[in-house]
Amino acid sequence: MSYQQLTEGRRYQISVLSTIILNWYISSQVSHNKMVFERFNGSFRREFLDAYLFENLSQVRDMAWFWRLDYNEERTHESLGNLPPAAYRAKLENSSLELSH
């Protein structure tokens, strides 16, 4: 198999996996504003889809689950005052602060 065939295969793989996962993400979230979704889309493509070659869809699901845990629980977010979402949630639950938008 030539390098060009591998590259074209990878592009197709990224396109298909991106479509599957992003469609799942959109359907699982009732109210997402476009800006948040676009930021997530960019992060997911750069940090996950472009970073790995996958053997099968099961591997994608498993790795995406761990990536999502990191993204939603551990990683700091500028929009949350550079706190990870889990810490921001705990801070809100223990105070009378309103959610920031």
N, C-alpha and C positions, 0 to 999 in steps of 0.2 A: 504494500500500500504506500502510495507516495505522500509526501508532506502536504501537498495541496489537497489530496483526498481527506487526510486527517483533519486539516484545517476546516474544510468545507463541512465535514461530518461534525466537528465540534460546534461550528456556528449553528448548524441545524439542531444539534442536541440542546444547545443553550436556548435557542428560540422556542423549541417545543417545551422544554422544562419550564422556562420562564412563563410561557402562556398558561401551562397547567397550574403552576403554583400561584401565579398572580390572579388567575380566575378563582381559585379556591379562596385566596385572601380576600378578594373583593366580595365574594358571595358570603363569607363568614362574618363580615363587618357591615352592619346595616348602614351606619352613617359615618362615612369617612369624607373629610374634605380633600379636595384635589391636591393641595399643597403637601399635606401629610403623606398622602399616597405616593406622590412623585418622589418625595424624599426617601421613603421606604424603598420604592422601586429602584432608585439609583444605588442605595446602599446594598440592597440585595444582589443586584447585578454585579457591582464592583467587588464586594466582599465574599460572595458565595458562588454565583454562576460563573464568573470569569476566573475564579481562583482554583477550581477543581475540574477534573475530568471524571465523569461518573460511569460506573459499570452498568447500572440498571436503575430503574425508578425507585426501587426499595431503598437503595443506597442514598438517593437524593432525599427521600422522605426522612430517613434517619438523620442525615447530616443537617437537613433544614430544621428539624426539630431542635437540635442542639444550638444551631445558629440563632433561632428565634428565641430560645431561652436566654441566651447571652444578650441579644438585642433588647428584649423586653424587661429583663430583670437585673442585669449586671452593668451594662454599658451606661455611661453618663450621657445625658441629652441636654443640649443647650436650652431647649424650650422648657426644661424642668429645672432651670437654675443649676445646670451641671451636676444634677443628681441622677442616679440610676432610677428607673421607674419604681422599683420595689421600695427604695428609700423614700421617694417622693410620696408614694401611696401611704406609707407608714406615717410620714410627717403630716399628711392631710388628715388621716384617721385620728391622730392625737392632737389636733388643733381645730380651730374654727375658721381656718383659711379656706378660701374659695379656690376651685381649680383654675389654673392659669391657662389661657388660650393662645 
